[in-house]
Amino acid sequence: MKSYVGDVRQKDTLLKSITLDQLQVFEAAARHSSFTRAAEELFVTQPTVSMQVKHLTQAVGVPLFEYVGKRIYLTEAGKEVLSTCKEIFKCLDRLETTIVDLKGMKQGRLRLAAVTTTKYFIPKLLKPFCQLYPGVSVSLEITNHNVLLSRLNENLDDLYILSCPPEREDMETRAFLDNPIVLVAPIDHPFAHKQNIPLKYLTNEPFIMREQGSGTRKVVQQFFAQNKISVPINLELGSNEAIQQAVSDGLGISALSLHTLNSTDIINKLAILDVEGFPLYRQWHVVYPKKKQLSITASTFLEYLLVQSQQFSVDQKNPLQLMKDLQTISSLATNNVKAKVTS
């Protein structure tokens, strides 16, 4: 009986004596094997780290670190405490996710990362979603293909939107919208009003490309390589707007996502060329790690995106008609939201 009572008293003492701050400081010190680096990470002073570790050691009743010169090493008891720390922090993370889910879509955070070209349509799809769920805070990171893949590898966001998803078994990939890539030229270009232009004719045309790391550039260059076509790249530019301006000024032809041709002013300056093999029909995809537990906010947006995109049927044989169809996305989505709200 004495042993049982002693165990209960010991557990009771630990619960009253140990704090989350102590565990957080201890975990950082153990991970870095340094009080100094732990202090830097947690934005506290080194004496504060030393004091928190001292209090935790006193509560446990046995040494957690052994000191050899200026270096520190975990004792067996320290290793056990570190393992328990990790379990506690994982439980707290799961609890936070559960609490957010229980609150539903009244509040939450949605972190999206998308490649540059999506800025022409993602905001149009986000607007109705934000109207439906005004309590959700949305963060949208627009960047190029290579940087987005780096963010994916570091798990910095909830969902990732791109046209060329990585071919990895550990990734979940969902297609949701067509992404036709068309050839454009100045409105007065000799090819502007011709039909069925052979692909080989491009070898004599100055070409304007996006920068290295662009998804559009990757797709176009793969297509040319498959068809053994070499085009002279006379100019590399870092934005679709700069390419549109350069093409309209007569500096060359280029390949752009049809989503970038989103205004009457642009359409009146550029001609979509009827070249063999074009448009290149790609799709936009939403990607996230298979093992990632999506929050209710991210899951709701994913389903919203997949359903919303199904409403936009396009004529893939006629890119000019497709361009007109894409321009109706914003108004259709907004009208759907208004109908749901009023009902």
C-alpha positions in Angstrom: 0.0 0.0 0.0 2.9 2.4 0.8 4.3 1.9 -2.7 1.0 2.6 -4.4 0.4 5.8 -2.3 4.0 6.9 -3.0 3.4 6.4 -6.8 0.2 8.5 -6.6 1.9 11.2 -4.7 4.9 11.2 -7.1 2.5 11.6 -10.1 0.6 14.3 -8.3 3.8 16.1 -7.6 4.9 16.0 -11.2 1.5 17.3 -12.4 1.8 20.2 -10.0 5.5 20.9 -10.6 6.0 20.6 -14.3 4.9 23.3 -16.7 4.6 23.4 -20.5 7.2 26.2 -20.6 9.7 24.0 -18.8 9.1 21.2 -21.3 9.4 23.5 -24.3 12.7 24.9 -23.0 14.0 21.4 -22.2 13.0 20.0 -25.6 14.8 22.9 -27.4 17.9 22.4 -25.3 18.0 18.7 -25.8 17.4 19.1 -29.6 20.3 21.6 -30.0 22.5 20.1 -27.2 23.0 23.7 -26.2 21.4 26.1 -23.8 22.6 29.0 -25.9 20.9 27.9 -29.1 17.8 27.0 -27.3 17.7 30.5 -25.8 18.1 32.0 -29.3 15.3 29.9 -30.8 12.9 30.7 -28.0 13.9 34.4 -27.8 14.8 34.2 -24.1 18.0 34.6 -22.2 20.4 31.7 -21.4 19.9 32.1 -17.7 16.2 31.7 -18.2 16.9 28.4 -20.0 19.2 27.2 -17.3 16.6 28.1 -14.6 13.7 26.3 -16.4 15.8 23.2 -16.9 16.8 23.3 -13.2 13.2 23.5 -12.1 12.2 20.6 -14.3 15.2 18.6 -13.0 14.1 19.3 -9.4 10.5 18.2 -10.2 11.6 14.9 -11.8 14.1 14.2 -9.1 17.0 13.0 -11.2 19.5 14.7 -13.5 18.4 15.2 -17.1 21.7 16.4 -18.5 25.3 15.4 -17.9 27.9 18.1 -18.5 31.2 17.2 -20.2 33.3 20.4 -20.5 31.1 22.9 -22.4 28.9 20.2 -24.0 25.7 18.7 -22.6 24.3 15.2 -23.1 21.0 13.6 -22.2 21.0 11.1 -19.3 18.7 8.0 -19.5 16.1 10.0 -17.5 16.6 12.9 -19.9 15.9 10.7 -22.9 12.7 9.5 -21.3 11.6 13.1 -20.6 12.4 14.1 -24.1 10.3 11.2 -25.6 7.4 12.2 -23.3 7.8 15.9 -24.4 7.4 14.9 -28.0 4.3 12.9 -27.3 2.7 15.8 -25.3 3.4 18.3 -28.1 1.9 16.0 -30.7 -1.2 15.6 -28.6 -1.5 19.3 -28.3 -1.2 19.7 -32.1 -3.9 17.2 -32.6 -6.0 18.9 -30.0 -5.6 22.3 -31.7 -6.7 20.7 -35.0 -9.7 19.1 -33.4 -10.8 22.3 -31.7 -10.7 24.2 -34.9 -12.7 21.4 -36.6 -15.3 21.5 -33.8 -15.7 25.2 -34.4 -16.4 24.4 -38.0 -16.1 27.0 -40.7 -17.0 29.9 -38.5 -13.3 30.6 -38.3 -10.0 29.1 -39.5 -7.0 29.7 -41.6 -6.4 28.6 -45.2 -2.8 28.7 -46.6 -2.5 28.4 -50.3 0.5 28.4 -52.6 0.0 28.7 -56.3 2.2 29.3 -59.4 2.2 32.7 -61.1 -0.3 32.1 -63.8 -3.1 31.2 -61.4 -3.3 34.8 -60.3 -5.6 35.3 -63.3 -8.3 33.0 -62.0 -7.7 31.9 -58.4 -8.8 35.3 -56.9 -12.0 35.0 -58.9 -12.7 31.6 -57.3 -11.6 32.7 -53.9 -13.9 35.7 -53.8 -17.2 33.6 -53.6 -15.5 31.2 -51.1 -14.6 34.1 -48.8 -18.2 35.4 -49.1 -19.5 32.0 -48.0 -17.1 31.7 -45.1 -16.2 35.3 -43.9 -14.5 34.0 -40.8 -11.8 32.2 -42.7 -8.5 34.0 -43.1 -6.9 33.2 -46.4 -3.1 33.4 -47.2 -2.2 33.1 -50.9 1.5 32.8 -51.9 2.0 33.4 -55.6 5.4 32.2 -56.9 7.0 30.2 -59.8 7.0 26.5 -60.2 10.4 25.7 -58.6 9.8 27.8 -55.5 6.3 26.2 -55.0 7.9 22.8 -55.1 10.3 23.9 -52.4 7.4 25.1 -50.3 5.7 21.8 -50.8 8.8 19.9 -49.6 8.9 22.0 -46.5 5.1 21.6 -45.9 4.6 25.4 -45.5 1.0 25.5 -46.9 -2.2 23.6 -46.8 -2.7 23.2 -50.6 -0.6 23.8 -53.6 -2.0 24.7 -57.0 0.1 24.1 -60.2 -0.2 22.8 -63.7 2.8 20.4 -63.7 2.4 18.3 -60.5 5.4 16.3 -59.2 5.3 12.6 -60.1 5.6 11.4 -56.5 3.8 8.5 -54.9 3.6 10.3 -51.6 1.5 13.2 -53.1 -2.2 13.4 -53.6 -3.0 15.2 -56.9 -6.5 16.4 -58.0 -7.2 18.0 -61.4 -9.8 20.7 -61.4 -9.6 23.0 -64.4 -8.3 23.1 -68.0 -5.1 25.0 -68.7 -4.7 25.4 -72.5 -1.4 26.9 -73.6 -1.6 28.9 -76.8 0.8 30.5 -79.2 0.4 34.3 -79.5 1.9 36.8 -81.9 1.3 40.5 -82.7 -2.1 41.2 -84.2 -0.4 42.1 -87.5 1.9 39.1 -87.7 2.0 37.2 -91.0 0.7 34.1 -89.3 -2.2 35.9 -87.6 -4.8 34.9 -90.1 -3.4 31.7 -91.4 -4.7 28.2 -90.5 -3.0 24.9 -89.9 0.5 26.4 -89.7 3.1 23.6 -89.7 5.1 23.3 -86.5 8.4 23.5 -88.4 7.6 27.1 -89.4 8.4 28.2 -85.8 12.1 27.5 -86.2 12.5 30.8 -88.1 10.5 32.8 -85.6 12.1 34.7 -82.6 10.7 33.2 -79.4 10.0 34.9 -76.1 10.0 32.5 -73.0 9.3 32.7 -69.3 12.3 32.4 -66.9 13.9 29.1 -66.0 11.7 27.4 -63.3 8.5 28.4 -65.0 5.9 25.6 -65.4 4.7 27.0 -68.8 8.2 27.0 -70.1 8.8 23.4 -69.0 5.7 22.2 -70.8 6.4 24.1 -74.0 10.1 23.0 -74.2 9.1 19.3 -73.5 6.6 19.6 -76.5 9.2 21.0 -78.8 11.8 18.4 -77.8 9.2 15.6 -78.4 8.6 16.9 -81.9 12.4 17.6 -82.5 11.8 21.3 -83.0 14.4 23.9 -82.0 13.2 27.5 -81.7 15.5 30.5 -81.2 14.9 32.0 -77.7 15.6 35.7 -78.2 14.2 37.0 -74.9 13.5 35.6 -71.4 11.1 37.5 -69.2 9.9 37.0 -65.6 6.2 37.7 -65.9 3.3 37.1 -68.3 2.5 40.8 -68.5 6.0 41.6 -69.7 5.7 38.8 -72.3 2.4 40.2 -73.5 3.9 43.6 -73.9 7.0 42.3 -75.7 4.9 40.3 -78.2 2.5 43.2 -78.9 5.6 45.3 -79.6 6.8 42.9 -82.2 9.8 41.4 -80.4 8.7 37.8 -81.1 6.0 35.1 -80.5 5.4 33.2 -77.3 3.4 30.5 -75.6 1.1 31.6 -72.8 -1.6 30.0 -70.7 -5.0 31.1 -72.1 -5.9 32.3 -68.6 -3.4 35.2 -69.0 -5.4 36.7 -71.9 -8.1 38.0 -69.6 -8.9 41.5 -70.9 -10.3 43.0 -74.1 -7.2 45.3 -74.3 -4.8 42.3 -74.4 -7.0 40.3 -76.9 -7.1 43.3 -79.3 -3.3 43.4 -79.3 -2.5 39.7 -79.7 -3.4 37.0 -82.1 -3.8 33.3 -81.1 -2.0 31.3 -83.8 -3.4 28.1 -85.3 -0.2 26.1 -85.2 0.1 22.3 -85.5 -0.1 20.7 -82.0 -1.5 23.9 -80.3 -3.2 24.6 -78.0 -1.3 22.3 -75.5 -4.0 21.0 -73.3 -2.9 20.8 -69.7 -4.9 20.9 -66.4 -4.6 22.7 -63.2 -4.0 20.5 -60.1 -4.3 20.8 -56.4 -1.5 18.9 -54.6 -0.8 18.0 -51.0 1.1 15.2 -49.1 -0.9 12.0 -48.8 -0.1 11.7 -45.1 -1.1 15.3 -44.4 -4.2 15.7 -42.2 -6.1 18.5 -43.9 -8.0 20.9 -41.6 -11.7 21.2 -42.1 -11.0 24.6 -43.7 -8.6 23.1 -46.3 -10.9 20.2 -47.0 -13.9 22.5 -47.5 -12.0 24.7 -49.9 -10.7 21.6 -51.8 -14.2 20.3 -52.3 -15.5 23.8 -53.2 -12.7 24.1 -55.9 -13.4 20.7 -57.4 -17.2 21.3 -57.6 -17.0 24.8 -58.8 -14.6 24.0 -61.7 -17.0 21.4 -63.0 -19.5 24.1 -63.9 -17.2 25.5 -66.6 -17.6 23.4 -69.8 -15.2 24.5 -72.5 -14.8 23.9 -76.2 -11.3 22.5 -76.5 -11.3 22.6 -80.2 -11.9 26.4 -80.2 -9.5 28.4 -78.0 -11.2 31.7 -78.9 -14.5 30.3 -77.5 -12.6 28.9 -74.5 -11.3 32.4 -73.8 -14.8 33.7 -73.7 -15.9 30.9 -71.4 -13.2 31.6 -68.9 -14.2 35.2 -68.7 -17.6 34.1 -67.2 -16.0 32.3 -64.2 -16.2 35.2 -61.9 -19.8 36.1 -62.6 -21.0 32.5 -62.5 -19.3 31.8 -59.2 -20.6 35.1 -57.6 -24.2 34.4 -58.8 -24.0 30.9 -57.3 -23.0 32.3 -53.9 -25.8 34.9 -54.0 -28.2 32.1 -54.6 -27.0 30.0 -51.7 -27.0 33.0 -49.3 -30.6 34.0 -50.2 -31.8 30.4 -49.9 
